[in-house]
Amino acid sequence: MLHQESYTSFLLIPPALPPLVKLILTLSAAFMVVAILLFLFIVLSRVRDGFNYNRRQLMQKKSQQFITSMIFEEEGWNVARLENFREKYLTNDFQKQLFLENLIILRKNIIGELADKLNQLYKDLGLHIYSKQKLYSGSWDVIAKGIGELTEMGMKQDSVLIRTFINHPNQILRSEAQVSYLKLQNEEPFSFLDELEEPLLEWSQMQLGRAAQKTQFLKLPHFEKWLHKKEPSIVIFCIRMISFYNQHGSAPKLIKMLDHPNEKVRLEAVIAICHLEIYDATEKMLQIFDREPLKVQLEILKTLPNISGEENIPFYEQLLHHHDKSLQLAAAKAIVRSGHRGEEIMATIQNNDQHTLQPVAAYALDKRI
């Protein structure tokens, strides 16, 4: 009771008031205190953000001016000036990171002698070591950031160190290391596949493919050399690269992939065979057709008309009576795509009102589908 009275006295609440009124006034006072604290927090946050923004803007301006003067002015490149700037403006991680971001942005847009100067500036200011140290961090995102910086600055000598992360448990870091190694190693960009054991996710495959297209003077390997890998995703990636780069010499190996134990690998092999128009695969596809799952069968029916002619029409005709509608339609399309004779067969069925396959024939002959 004494505690309650002292509390209400502290809040300047008259003790004679009813308990309910006291409770309301107490809650109001508490809400007021919370509101004031929240207001102060917002104000301090704004002040802090404004300070950081001004600090960032100043550092960006200093960085850009210094970089420009060093690479474009003949008299600008001297050790004393470098050391003075480093001691004055690169004293903490915030300053180093911001300067490095500006350096990387400029490095992306220039080549030749100016790019070499930026690389030298990167080393002379100790930023190369700063980036490299991140690779020894215990945090995967810090390591990935360091790898990205070394790659953007073209530090080919660090590719061996970067390669050690290609099997890292974290898939994002793993992908960053793989793509970075590819960019830094023009002679053997995909040699990391020799020791890769972890899965190559779809996203990673897209990143590698895109990097291979954009990287200049890249020496592409014969991707068939990795079709023996145990990890199916690596095999799938190599099949896709064989197809994309039209490596027709890998045709025999692709045909062998039709016996691979993994369904996705076999499906990818069929797609590649279709793209490369490997005629020698016809017999093998006919042999494996019955034991394949529906998805692979449908892909085979898309592929066979591309790599063979009218001789396979009897095979397609058998499938017109299959219990699965999707196979019926795919077989009908295959007949039409087999040439003039195939079109005549389906036209005859379409014109026969009594034929049970008339809707199927109409679908196959519809060029809009």
N, C-alpha and C positions, 0 to 999 in steps of 0.2 A: 504493500500500500504506500509505504514511504517512497519507494522507487518510482511508482506511477505518478505520485504528486510532484516529485522533483523533476520528472520528465516533462510533465505538462507545464510546470513552472518555467522550465528551460525554453519551451516553445511559446511562452507568454499566453498560455491558455488559462483563463480564469477557472479556479477549482470548483466554483459553484455551478458551473454548467452541467447539464445532464450528460451521462456517459456516452450516449449516441452522438451528441454534438461534438464531444471531445474526440471521439473516434474519427469523425468526419474531418475535423480540423487537423488532427494528427496526420491522416492520410494525405490531405491537401498539402501540408507542409512537406511531407516526404516526396510527393510528386514534384513539388517545386524545386526541392534540392536536386532530384534526379534530372529535371529539365535544365537546371543551371549547369550541372556537371556535363550533361550531353552537349549543351551549347559551347562550353569551354573546350570540350574535346574536338568539336567540329572546327572551332576557331583555330585551335592549335594545329589541327591536321591541315587546314588551309594554309596556315603560315609555314608549316613544314614543307608542304608540297610546293608552295611558291618559292621557298628557299632552294629546294632541290631543283626546281625548274630553272631558276636563274643561274644556279651553279652549273647545271647541265649545259645551258645555252652558252655560258661563258667558256666552258671547257671545249665545247664544240667549235666555237669561233677560234679559240687559240689553236686547237688541233688542226683545223682546216688551213689556217694561215701558215702555221709552221710546216705542214706537209707540202703545201703549194710552194712556199719559198725554198724548201730544201730540194725539191725535184726539178723546179723550173729555173732557179737562179744558179748560175754557174759558181758564183762566189759563196753560195749558201752552204755548201757541203763541207763542214769542218767539225772536227772532234770536239772542240771546246764548246761550240754552239749546241751540239747534240747533248753533251753532258750537262750544260746549263739548263736546257729545257727539261731533261729527265729529272734533275734534282729539284726543279721548281714546280713542274706540273705533273709528274708521274710518280707521286710519292705514296699513293694508296691504290687499292683495287678499283675503286670507283673511277679514278682518273685514267688508270691504265686501260680499263675495259672500254671506256668511252672513246679514248683515243684510238684504240684498236678497231672499234666499230667503224669509225670514220676512215681508217686506213683500209679496211676490207671493202667498204663501199667504193672507194676510189680504185682499188685493185681490180675489182670486177669489171671495170669499164675501160681499162687500158691494157695494152700489150707492148711487147718489145722492150726498148731501153728504159722507158719510164717504169714499166712493171718491175724490171730488175732493180731500179733505184728504190722502189717501195719495199721490195724484199730485203734490201740491204738496210733500209731504215728500220724495218721490223726487227732485224737482228741487232743492229747497233744500239737501239733503245732498250734492249733486254726483253722485248715483248715475245720474241720467239721462245725464250726460256719460260716466260710467264705462261704462254699457251701450253707448252710441253709439260709443265708442272701439273697442269690439270689432269693429265692422263694418269697421274698417280693418286688421284683423289679416291675416296671411298664411296663417292656418290656417282651413280651412272650418268646423271644429267650433266654434271660438271665435266666428266670424261668426254661425253659426246660433244659438249661445247668446245673443249680443247681440240678434239679431232677436227671439228668443223673449221676452226680458226687456222689450224696448220694446213688444211686442205685448200682453203680459200687463198692462203698466201703462197701456195705452191711449194711447200716444204717436202720435196720428194725424198730427202734423206731420212724422213721420219716414217716412211711407209712401212718399214719393217716393224716398228713399234706399234703402229696402228693395226697392223695385221694380227697382232696378238689378241685383238678384241673380236675377231670375226665369229668366234664361238661363244661369246659372252651370253650368260643366261637371259639378260634383258634384251628383248627383240629390237627395241628402238636403237639401243647402243650398237647392237650387232649389225643392224642395217646401215647405220651411220659409218661404221668401220669398213664395211664391204664396199659401199659406194665411194668412200674417200680413197680407199686403196686403189680402186679402179681408176679414179681421176689422176692419181699420182704416178701410176705405173703404166706408161704408154706401151712398153714393150710386152709385158705379160700381165695385162690388167685383170684377167680372170684366173690367174694362177692360184688365188686363194681357195678356189673350188677344190683343189687337191686335198686340202685338209679340213674343209667345211663339213661338219657333222650335224649341225642344227638345221631345222627346217627353214626353207626359204619361203616366207609368207608371200601372199599375192602382192601386198604393198611393197615388200622388199624387191620382188621381181620387177615391178613397174619402175621402181627407183633405179635399179641397175640398168634396165633397158633404156630408160630416158637418159641416164648419165652416159651410157655408151654412145648414144646418138649425138650428144652435145659435145663430148670430149674430142678435141682435135688430135689428129695424128695417132689415133688409137689403133694398135695392131690387134686385129681380131683373131682369136684362135679357132681351131676346128672343134666345135662344141661336142662332137661325137665322142671325144676322149673322156667325157664325164658321164656318159650314158650308163656306165657300170655302177655308179654310186648307189648305195643302199637306200639313202633318203629319197623317197619318191618326188618330193618337191624340187629337189636339185635336178633330177632327171627331166621333170616337166619343164623347168626353166630352160634347160639346154635344148630340148626339143623345140621349144618356142623360138629360141635364138637361131637354131638351124633353119627353121622355116622363115623367120624374118629376114635373115641375111642370105636366103636362097643357096644354102650349102648343099647342092645337089649330090656332091660326092658322098654324102652321108646316107644316101638312099638305102643301101643294104642294112645299115645299122638301124634305121627307122623301121624297116620291115621286121627286123628281129624284135623290136619293141612291142609288136603286136602279140607276143607271147609273154609279155611282162606280167608278173603276178598282181600288180596294182591296176585296178580298173581305170583310175584317172590318167595313169601313164598311157595305157592303151588308147584311151579316148583322145589324148593329146597327139599321139602318134598318127591316128587316123586323120585328124585335122591337118597335121603337117603334110602327110602323104597327099591329101587333096590339094593343098596349096602348091606343093612342088610338082604335082602331076606325075607321081611315080607309078608308071604303068605296070611295072613288075610286081606291084603289091596286090594286083587283082586276085590272083589265085589264092594267096594267103588270106585275104579278106573273106573270100567265099568259104574257105575252110573253117574259119573261126566264128563265122556269123551265128550259128545256132547256139553256141555256148556263151555268147556275150549277153550282158544285160541290155535292157531296152534302149538305154541312152546311147550305148556304143553302136547298137544295131542301126538306130536312126542315123547316126553319123556316117556309118558305112554306106547306107543307102544314098546319102547325099554325095558321097565320095566316088562310088563306083562309076556313075555316068561321066564323071570328069576324067577318069583314067582308063575307061574301056568303052566299047561300042555296043552294037545291037546284039552281040553274042550272049549277053547276060539277060536279055528280055525274058526267056523262060524262067529264070530264077526269080525275077521280079513278079512274074505272073502267078507263081505259086503263093507268094505273099499276099496277093490280092484277096485271098480267102482266109487270111489270118484272123484270129479272134480279136486281136488288138487293133482298134481303129487307127491309131497313129501309125502303125506299121503298114496298114492298108494304104493310107494316104501317101506315105513316104514311098512305097513301092510304085504306086501309080505315077507319082511325080518322076521317079527314076525311069519309068518306061517312056514317058513323054520326052525326057531329056536325053534319051538314048538315040534319038535321030528320027528321021521321017517315018520309018516303019513303026516306031513306038507311038508316034502321034496318030497314025492311022488306026492302030489297035484301040487306043483309048477313044478316038472319035467314033468308031464303030459301036463301042459299048455305050457311049453317050447318046447316040441316035436310036438306040434300042430301048423303047419305053418299058419293055418287059424285063430288062436286065436288072438284077439286084444290085449291081455295082454302078448303075448310072450316076448316082450322086457323087461317087468316088471319082469317076471319069470326068465329070463336070468340074470338080475341084481341081483335078490334075491339069486340065486344059485351060483353066482360068489363069491368064497371064498376069492378072493383078495380084495374085497370091504368090 
